[in-house]
Amino acid sequence: MNTLTQRIKAFSLHEMLVVLLITALVVGMAYSVLRLVQVQMSGIASNYSEAAEIRRLKQSLWADFHSHDRIWYESETKEMIMVNELQQVGYHFMEQMVVKAQDTFKVDIRELTPYFETEPVTNGEIDALDVYLGQHGGTRLFVFKDNAATTYID
């Protein structure tokens, strides 16, 4: 008879419900924190991608500005042509991208100002380019070159 009345040690129903409620709250908070982290990571990846495109465009412009003797800009078509004795390179500036031959730089162009001898120009030969790029805060990109003697001969 002693074996029938012996109590088994276990949790009560109320204790189990409290544990389930606390577990549900912790899991819910973990999912909300995970979502916040995913949104932040997405933003960081977007900013990094935009910064990488701007760096690529800057390197390309610097290399071309310093390897070409003459540079012309046409404001109506937003095209820039660079010429030296070996080759000709063209850039086409659009609102959300810059196209150079078969290369495309996906950057937002907010403002573009070409210069020749420190004066802004709309058409003709240039020796500097000031570009405001990007969506988030914006980046200023200024490239220039020293004019060759051929610039002053014509």
CORVENJO-V718363 format. One record per residue. N is the residue number from 1. RES is the residue in three letters. OMEGA is omega in degrees with one decimal (NA if undefined). Layout:
n & res & omega
N & RES & OMEGA
N & RES & OMEGA
//
This chain:
n & res & omega
1 & MET & -179.6
2 & ASN & -178.0
3 & THR & -179.5
4 & LEU & -176.9
5 & THR & -179.5
6 & GLN & -178.1
7 & ARG & 175.7
8 & ILE & 179.5
9 & LYS & -179.1
10 & ALA & 176.9
11 & PHE & 177.0
12 & SER & -179.8
13 & LEU & 178.5
14 & HIS & 178.5
15 & GLU & 178.8
16 & MET & 178.2
17 & LEU & 177.9
18 & VAL & 179.0
19 & VAL & 178.6
20 & LEU & 179.0
21 & LEU & 179.3
22 & ILE & 178.6
23 & THR & 179.1
24 & ALA & 178.2
25 & LEU & -179.5
26 & VAL & 179.6
27 & VAL & 177.3
28 & GLY & 177.3
29 & MET & 179.0
30 & ALA & 178.2
31 & TYR & 178.9
32 & SER & 176.6
33 & VAL & 177.7
34 & LEU & 178.9
35 & ARG & 177.6
36 & LEU & 178.9
37 & VAL & 178.8
38 & GLN & 178.2
39 & VAL & 178.7
40 & GLN & 179.3
41 & MET & 177.3
42 & SER & 176.8
43 & GLY & 178.5
44 & ILE & 179.4
45 & ALA & 178.7
46 & SER & 178.9
47 & ASN & 179.1
48 & TYR & 179.5
49 & SER & 179.1
50 & GLU & 179.4
51 & ALA & 178.8
52 & ALA & 177.6
53 & GLU & 179.0
54 & ILE & 177.5
55 & ARG & 179.0
56 & ARG & 179.0
57 & LEU & 179.7
58 & LYS & 179.5
59 & GLN & -179.9
60 & SER & 179.3
61 & LEU & 179.5
62 & TRP & -179.4
63 & ALA & -178.8
64 & ASP & 178.3
65 & PHE & -176.6
66 & HIS & 178.1
67 & SER & 179.3
68 & HIS & -176.9
69 & ASP & -174.8
70 & ARG & 179.0
71 & ILE & 178.5
72 & TRP & 178.3
73 & TYR & 177.4
74 & GLU & -173.6
75 & SER & -178.9
76 & GLU & -179.3
77 & THR & -176.9
78 & LYS & 178.6
79 & GLU & 177.1
80 & MET & -179.6
81 & ILE & 178.4
82 & MET & -175.1
83 & VAL & 165.9
84 & ASN & -175.2
85 & GLU & -177.0
86 & LEU & -172.1
87 & GLN & 175.2
88 & GLN & -179.5
89 & VAL & 179.1
90 & GLY & 174.1
91 & TYR & 175.3
92 & HIS & -176.7
93 & PHE & 176.7
94 & MET & -176.7
95 & GLU & -174.4
96 & GLN & 177.8
97 & MET & 173.3
98 & VAL & -178.2
99 & VAL & 176.3
100 & LYS & -177.5
101 & ALA & -179.5
102 & GLN & 180.0
103 & ASP & 179.8
104 & THR & 176.7
105 & PHE & -177.6
106 & LYS & 178.2
107 & VAL & 176.3
108 & ASP & 179.5
109 & ILE & 179.4
110 & ARG & -178.5
111 & GLU & -179.4
112 & LEU & 179.8
113 & THR & 174.3
114 & PRO & -178.9
115 & TYR & 168.1
116 & PHE & -178.0
117 & GLU & 175.3
118 & THR & 179.3
119 & GLU & 175.7
120 & PRO & 178.3
121 & VAL & 176.3
122 & THR & 180.0
123 & ASN & 174.8
124 & GLY & -175.7
125 & GLU & 179.0
126 & ILE & 174.2
127 & ASP & 177.2
128 & ALA & -179.7
129 & LEU & 179.0
130 & ASP & -175.2
131 & VAL & 171.1
132 & TYR & -173.7
133 & LEU & 167.2
134 & GLY & 179.3
135 & GLN & -171.5
136 & HIS & 176.9
137 & GLY & 178.0
138 & GLY & 178.9
139 & THR & 177.0
140 & ARG & 179.4
141 & LEU & -179.4
142 & PHE & 177.9
143 & VAL & -178.6
144 & PHE & 176.5
145 & LYS & 171.7
146 & ASP & -178.9
147 & ASN & 176.9
148 & ALA & 179.6
149 & ALA & 179.6
150 & THR & 178.6
151 & THR & -174.6
152 & TYR & -179.1
153 & ILE & -175.7
154 & ASP & NA
//
